């Protein structure tokens, strides 16, 4: 769960090189505020500023919260090696 004040990375999706979302660690962003969901089916949105760019709205699935990357990478690696 992402909250205002969290530091996040952007996710890069698709293309010929990547078959799954890849974390882009070149830029870090600060979550400024969260858009309140009106319907339960809506995807959460966050107002994020990356570097000194103008803040923009991003969907939750386009962001990756910083923290625990080692554990997530190890879990993904173990899942792929078992398959």
Short mmCIF file of the C-alpha atoms (twelve columns), coordinates in Angstrom:
data_MODEL
# 
_entry.id   MODEL 
# 
loop_
_atom_site.group_PDB 
_atom_site.id 
_atom_site.type_symbol 
_atom_site.label_atom_id 
_atom_site.label_alt_id 
_atom_site.label_comp_id 
_atom_site.label_asym_id 
_atom_site.label_seq_id 
_atom_site.Cartn_x 
_atom_site.Cartn_y 
_atom_site.Cartn_z 
_atom_site.pdbx_PDB_model_num 
ATOM 1  C CA . UNK A 1  0.000   0.000   0.000   1 
ATOM 2  C CA . UNK A 2  1.325   3.405   -1.006  1 
ATOM 3  C CA . UNK A 3  0.690   6.414   1.241   1 
ATOM 4  C CA . UNK A 4  1.409   10.153  0.985   1 
ATOM 5  C CA . UNK A 5  4.997   10.791  2.050   1 
ATOM 6  C CA . UNK A 6  6.291   7.506   0.597   1 
ATOM 7  C CA . UNK A 7  9.214   7.391   -1.799  1 
ATOM 8  C CA . UNK A 8  8.492   5.472   -5.025  1 
ATOM 9  C CA . UNK A 9  10.029  4.339   -8.306  1 
ATOM 10 C CA . UNK A 10 8.252   4.312   -11.662 1 
ATOM 11 C CA . UNK A 11 7.503   1.006   -13.374 1 
ATOM 12 C CA . UNK A 12 8.326   0.532   -17.056 1 
ATOM 13 C CA . UNK A 13 5.965   -1.812  -18.849 1 
ATOM 14 C CA . UNK A 14 5.894   -3.743  -22.077 1 
ATOM 15 C CA . UNK A 15 8.072   -3.456  -25.103 1 
ATOM 16 C CA . UNK A 16 10.301  -5.992  -26.789 1 
ATOM 17 C CA . UNK A 17 12.877  -6.226  -24.012 1 
ATOM 18 C CA . UNK A 18 10.706  -6.684  -20.931 1 
ATOM 19 C CA . UNK A 19 7.909   -9.243  -20.636 1 
ATOM 20 C CA . UNK A 20 6.904   -7.955  -17.188 1 
ATOM 21 C CA . UNK A 21 7.015   -4.563  -15.418 1 
ATOM 22 C CA . UNK A 22 10.546  -3.404  -14.557 1 
ATOM 23 C CA . UNK A 23 11.394  -0.914  -11.817 1 
ATOM 24 C CA . UNK A 24 13.156  2.193   -13.156 1 
ATOM 25 C CA . UNK A 25 15.605  3.157   -10.412 1 
ATOM 26 C CA . UNK A 26 16.964  6.247   -12.197 1 
ATOM 27 C CA . UNK A 27 14.300  8.515   -10.711 1 
ATOM 28 C CA . UNK A 28 12.773  8.549   -7.269  1 
ATOM 29 C CA . UNK A 29 9.517   10.287  -6.539  1 
ATOM 30 C CA . UNK A 30 7.704   11.648  -3.516  1 
ATOM 31 C CA . UNK A 31 4.013   10.814  -3.142  1 
ATOM 32 C CA . UNK A 32 2.314   14.126  -2.363  1 
ATOM 33 C CA . UNK A 33 -1.321  13.079  -2.107  1 
ATOM 34 C CA . UNK A 34 -3.744  10.271  -2.859  1 
ATOM 35 C CA . UNK A 35 -6.941  10.602  -4.876  1 
ATOM 36 C CA . UNK A 36 -9.831  9.237   -2.888  1 
ATOM 37 C CA . UNK A 37 -11.668 6.408   -4.596  1 
ATOM 38 C CA . UNK A 38 -15.330 7.118   -5.339  1 
ATOM 39 C CA . UNK A 39 -16.136 3.566   -6.437  1 
ATOM 40 C CA . UNK A 40 -14.560 0.429   -4.948  1 
ATOM 41 C CA . UNK A 41 -13.582 -0.736  -8.444  1 
ATOM 42 C CA . UNK A 42 -11.392 2.310   -9.154  1 
ATOM 43 C CA . UNK A 43 -7.613  1.960   -9.213  1 
ATOM 44 C CA . UNK A 44 -5.924  4.175   -6.581  1 
ATOM 45 C CA . UNK A 45 -4.130  7.227   -7.990  1 
ATOM 46 C CA . UNK A 46 -1.276  9.209   -6.484  1 
ATOM 47 C CA . UNK A 47 0.095   12.686  -7.138  1 
ATOM 48 C CA . UNK A 48 3.866   12.173  -7.403  1 
ATOM 49 C CA . UNK A 49 6.817   14.460  -8.045  1 
ATOM 50 C CA . UNK A 50 9.892   12.863  -9.649  1 
ATOM 51 C CA . UNK A 51 13.144  14.831  -9.284  1 
ATOM 52 C CA . UNK A 52 12.297  18.479  -9.978  1 
ATOM 53 C CA . UNK A 53 9.614   17.769  -12.569 1 
ATOM 54 C CA . UNK A 54 6.069   19.045  -12.276 1 
ATOM 55 C CA . UNK A 55 4.013   16.598  -10.156 1 
ATOM 56 C CA . UNK A 56 1.665   14.288  -12.081 1 
ATOM 57 C CA . UNK A 57 -1.015  11.722  -11.301 1 
ATOM 58 C CA . UNK A 58 -0.011  8.046   -11.533 1 
ATOM 59 C CA . UNK A 59 -1.985  4.840   -11.092 1 
ATOM 60 C CA . UNK A 60 -0.926  2.547   -8.256  1 
ATOM 61 C CA . UNK A 61 0.178   -0.166  -10.711 1 
ATOM 62 C CA . UNK A 62 2.604   2.312   -12.363 1 
ATOM 63 C CA . UNK A 63 4.519   2.886   -9.118  1 
ATOM 64 C CA . UNK A 64 6.763   0.772   -6.897  1 
ATOM 65 C CA . UNK A 65 7.179   1.701   -3.229  1 
ATOM 66 C CA . UNK A 66 10.805  1.782   -2.125  1 
ATOM 67 C CA . UNK A 67 11.574  -0.723  0.599   1 
ATOM 68 C CA . UNK A 68 11.854  -4.489  0.586   1 
ATOM 69 C CA . UNK A 69 13.253  -4.751  -2.952  1 
ATOM 70 C CA . UNK A 70 15.704  -7.458  -1.928  1 
ATOM 71 C CA . UNK A 71 12.935  -9.669  -0.562  1 
ATOM 72 C CA . UNK A 72 10.733  -9.174  -3.639  1 
ATOM 73 C CA . UNK A 73 13.648  -9.859  -6.000  1 
ATOM 74 C CA . UNK A 74 14.550  -13.022 -4.078  1 
ATOM 75 C CA . UNK A 75 10.950  -14.234 -4.145  1 
ATOM 76 C CA . UNK A 76 10.661  -13.607 -7.895  1 
ATOM 77 C CA . UNK A 77 13.993  -15.341 -8.502  1 
ATOM 78 C CA . UNK A 78 12.919  -18.377 -6.468  1 
ATOM 79 C CA . UNK A 79 9.588   -18.582 -8.308  1 
ATOM 80 C CA . UNK A 80 11.314  -18.519 -11.704 1 
ATOM 81 C CA . UNK A 81 13.953  -21.086 -10.738 1 
ATOM 82 C CA . UNK A 82 11.276  -23.529 -9.514  1 
ATOM 83 C CA . UNK A 83 9.217   -23.271 -12.713 1 
# 
